[in-house]
Amino acid sequence: MFWIWFLLATSQCALLYILARRGESMPRRIQDEAEANRAVPEDKWPSVGLIVPVAGRDPRMEGALRSLLNQDYPSFVPVMVTAEESEPAAELVARLKQEFPALRHVVAGTATGCGQKNHNSLQGIAALGDEVDVYAFCDSTHMAEPDFLRHLVAPMARGEASFSTGYHVVEPRDNQRTTLGYAFCVMLMRYLQAMSAFTQLWGGAMAMTRTAYVKYAVAQLWVENVVDDCSLSALLQVRGAKVQLCPGALLHTDAISHSQPVWRAWMDRQVLFLKFCMPGQWKLLGLMCVMMALPMVCAGLALLGWLISVGSGAGVLLAVFWLAALVSALHLWRGLLSKPVPLLGWCLAFVDAVRLFTSVYWQSLKAWSIEWHGIRYEVGKGGVVLRSERS
């Protein structure tokens, strides 16, 4: 058991150090990407349909949508899609349309055999047809820099790939452990995605050429699936199609007083969508869960045994070295945040993240349903929607 603990503890700290170095390289990669983008002539940028499914009444939504409408891009058509014509999100879109006449509002109606977001995206594509060369998709609650769309579409403009993806970064606006834990989880996923073996589409910021959309029968896939990005990523892996990560296509998410239920629901989706659509990666996620949780449990037991005079000195020594290495790695991660946070709070947030991750993964073992935006979906293999029920 000691050597299993030693191997897992070493692997955990090594992974955190490697990902921290990956994070440190991000600004340079974004700068290199921006320089390459500036070399593309204005008339070489393809026309883009920017499709944004919109739902709910998130207070961040209006600012986020405005940031997408104010993109510095030669030719793009913004399309915002709501399920209903009279919901709060539709009222916001109607108000923005008065200020941005080029904005199109599509009312998708209720989805019946797929996720509502998939249905909204498909209706947005149908409204554009062959009017544009590239379809880009974004979430509605993340702030975008003015050059976000250029970064996202650049692989198509340079002829390097037919599919591209960005990601987002959480900007914690308080030092609460839940807020910091959420920020850590998003950082972890962003840095993992920067490793080519784990690069896959993220539905909050992804793009594809209209030709690829037709070639890979994306509409036929989405029309029966619960999720857009994981389902398409699984298909592209099977077909051997390349997805190019664009580090500069980075959306910003403000988080303040982040609640535990919202964090858990978000993590449920990250784990379950992988289980439904990419079971191989879901199993790897299980190994990561063991790697993150077991060293912490073993160290706690070793220190407890030392306090009550039970256990070996080797176990206590390993626990001390592991704790020192872990805090050192987390200190590197803390330096990658946009503003400083207390080291103790950051470390405790990591503990909370591991505990929540373990709980969510354990419950995912038998789960074949998920709730998203007030709709519960029963899902079969491959992410196919078997039945949906609105609360």
N, C-alpha and C positions, 0 to 999 in steps of 0.2 A: 504493500500500500504506500509505503514511504516513497518508493521510486516512481510510482504513478503520480503521486502528488508533486514530486520534484519535476517530472516531465511536463505536467500540465502547468505548473507555476512558471517554469521557464518559457514554455510556449506562449502563455498568456502575456508575460512581460515583453517577450520578443515581438509579438504581434503588435502590441501597443506602441513600442518604439518604432517599428517599421512604418506603421500608419502615421505616426507623428511626423516622421521624416517626409512621408508622402505629402502630408499637409503643409509642411514648410516649403515644399517645392511648388505649391499651387500658384502663388503670386507670379513666379517666374514663368510658369506655363501660360498663365493668362496674358502676361505681357507679350510673350512670343506669339501667341495666338492673335492678339490685337494687331501686331506688326504685320503678320501674314494677311490679315483681313484688309488692312489699309492698302496692300498691294493689288487687291482685286479692283479692276475698273468698275465704275458705277454702272455701266451698261451691261456688266456681266452678272449682276446680282439677279437671281430669278424672282419672279413675282410670287408673293406668299399670301396664302389665306391663313390668318391667325384666328384659330377657333378656341373659344373660351367657354366651357360649360360653367354656368353660374347658378348657384342655389344657396338658400339660407339667407341669413341676415348678419353675417360677420361684420363687426365694426371696421375691420381692416379692408373690406372689399372695395370701397369706393376709391381709396388711394391706390390700391393695387391695380384696379382696372384702368385708372388714369395713367399709371406708369406704363401700361401696355399700349394704350392708345397714343402715347407720346414717343413712340419708338423712332429713332433716327435710321430709317430704312427707306430705300428708294421707292419701292412699290409694294404695299401690302394692304390687304382688305381685312379689317377686323370684323369678326362675326362672334357675337355673344348669344349663347343658347340657353334658354330656360325651359323647364318642363311645362310650366303653365304661363298664361298670359297675365294673370292677376297676382302672382306671388310677389313678395317684397323684392326679390332680386330682379324681377321683370320691371318693377317700378324704377329701380335704380338705373337699369339699362335704358329705359325710356328717357330718363332725365339726362343721361350722358349723351344720348343720341341727338339731343337738341344742341349740344355743344360740339359734338363730333359728327357732322352729317354723313361721313363715309361709313360710320358704324352701322352694321346690319344686326337686327334682332330677329332671331329665329325661335319660334315656339315649337318645341319638339313633341309635346304631348307625353303621355305616360308610356314608359317602357313596359313590354309584356314578357319578352323572352330573354332579356339580357339586363345588365346593369344600367341604371338610369344614365350614368355618365357616358357609357358606350353609346346609348341611344342618342343622347344629345350631340355627341361628337359626329355620329353618322349623319344626323340631320343637318349639322353645320356643313359637312362635306357636300351633302346633296344640294345645299343652297349655293355653293360655290361652283360645283361641277368642274368643267375643264377650263374655267376662267383663270386659274393660277397654275403655276408650275410646282409649288411646294405647299403641303399642308403642315402647319405648325399648331401645336396644342399646348395650352397653358392652364394652370390652375388660376383661381380668381382671388386668392387671398395673400399672394406674395408680391413684394415690390420688385420691379425690374429696373435696371439701369437703362439709359437711353440706347446703348449699343447691344442690349441683350439679344435682340432678334438677329442682328448681324452675326454674333457669335454662334447662335444656334443654327443658322442657315449656311454658314461659311463652308462646311464640308460639301454641300451641294453646289455652291457657287464655284468651288475649286475642282469639282468632279472627283472628290476623294471617297465619298460614301453616299448611299441613298437614304440612310437612316442616321439621325444624330440625336443626342440627348444632352441635357444639362442637369442641374440639380439645384438644391436650395441650401441655405445656411440659416440657422436660427440665431437671432440676435437677442440674448437674454436681457430683459430690462429690469430685472430684480435678481436677488441672490437666493430666492427660495429653491429648495432642493428639487422640487418637481420641475421647475423651469430649467434649472441647470441640467438635470438628468435628461430632459427632452433634448436640450441643446447638444449634450454629449452623444446621444443616440443618433441624431441626424449627422453629426460630424463623423461618427464611425461609419455610417452608411455611405457618406460622400467619399471618404478616403478609400473605402473598400471598392467603390465603383471606379475610382481612379486607377485601380489595378486591372489590367486588360482581361484577366481571367474572370473578373466579376462585373465587367461593364455590361449593363443592360439598360433598356429604355426606362425612363421615369416619366409617367404620364403628366406630371406637373410642368414639364418643359421638354418636349420632344418634337421632332419634325421628320417628315419623309417626303420624297418626291411623289408627284401624282402617278408617275410611271410605276414606282415601286408599290404604291398603294394598290394598283390594279394587278401587278405581277404576282404579289404575294396574297391576293384575295383577302385583304384586311377586313373589308366589309363583311364577308361571309364568316370570318372569325369572330368579329366583335358582336355581330347580331345575335349570338347565342351565348356570349361569355359574360362573366360577372365583372371582369376588370379589363382595362385596355392594355396597360404596359406589360404586366407579367405574361399575359396570354400571347401577345405579339413577340415578346422576347423569346419565349419558348419555341414559337414557330420559326423565328429567324435562326435560332441555334440549330434546329434540325435541318434547316435549309442551307446553313453555312453562310448566311448573310452577315455582313459587318455592321456593327453599330459603333459610331464614332462619338466618344465623349468630348464635349466642348467645355473645358473648365471655366471659360469666361461667360457661358450661358448660365449664370448663377443668379437665382432669385433669392430675395432676403425676406425672412419671416420674423416679425417681431413677436416675442413671447413675454408676457407679463402675467403674474399670478396664474400660471398655467395649472390647470386642475388635474388631479390624479385620474378621474374617469376619462377625460379627453385624451390624456397621454396613453392610457391603457387601450382605448378604442383605436388610437392611431397604431399602436404596436400590434394589436390584434390583426389589423389589416396587413401590416408588413409581413407577419408570419403566415397568416392563413392564405393570402394570395400566392405566396411561394408554394405552400402545400398543395393548393388546388392546381396550379399551372406548371410549377417547376419543382417536382418532388425531389429531384436530386439535390438542388440547392437547399431545399428545406431540410434534408437530412444533414447536409454540411452545417446548416444553422444549428442543428441539434448538437453537433460536435463542438461548435463554438460556445453553445450554452454550457456544456460540461466544462470547457476550458475556462470560462469566465467564473462559474459558480463554485466548482469543487476546490480550487486553491483557497478561496476565501473561507469555505467551511472547514477545511483541514487546518488552516492557520488558526481559526478561532478555537477549534478543539485542542490544538497543541498548546496554545496559550492558556486555555482553561485548565488543561491537565497539569501545566506547570504551576498554576496558582494553587491547585489542591494536591500538589506533590505526586501526580500520577503522569506517566509518560516519559519519553526520552529527551535528553538534552539536544539530540540531533534534530528532533522535530521542532523544538523551540527555536534553535538556531536558524533552521530553514524558514520558519515563520517570520523571524525578524528580517532576514535577508530579502524574503519575498515582499514584505511590507515596504522596505526601503526602496526596492526596485520599482514597485508599483507606484508609490508616491512620486518617485523621480519621473516615471513615464507620464503620470497624470499632470505633473508640473509642466512638462513639455506641451501637453494638450491644452492646458490652461493658457499658455502663451499664444495659442492660435486664435483665441477669442478676440472679438473686436474691442472689448474692454476688460479690465482686470476683475477677477472675482476672488473671494477668499479661498485659499488652498484647502482648508478643512471642509468648507461647504462643498467644494468641487469634488473632493474625495468621497464625502458622504453621498453626494448625488450619484457618483459612480456605483456605490453600494446599492442605492435604491434602484438604479437602472438594471443592475445584474439581477436583483431580487425580482423585479417586475418581469424582466425578460424570461427568467426561469419559470415563473408562474404562467405567463402567457404561452410559452412553448409547451409546458406540461398539459395545459388545457387544449392545446391545438391537436394533440395526439388523436383524439376521437371526434374532433369537430368537423362537420361538413355543412355548416351554415355560418353566415356572417350578417351583421346588421350595419348598414351604411346609409346615412342621411334618412333615417326613419324607415328604411325598407329592409326587411329580413329576407335574405336569399338562401335557399337550399341549393347546394352546389354539388355537381358530380365531378368525376375525374376530368382533368383538363380545364377546369373552371367553367364547365357548361352549366348554365342556370336550369335547374329542374323545376323550381317553383319560387315565387316571390310573394311576399305579404307585406302590406303597408300598415304601419302602426298609426 
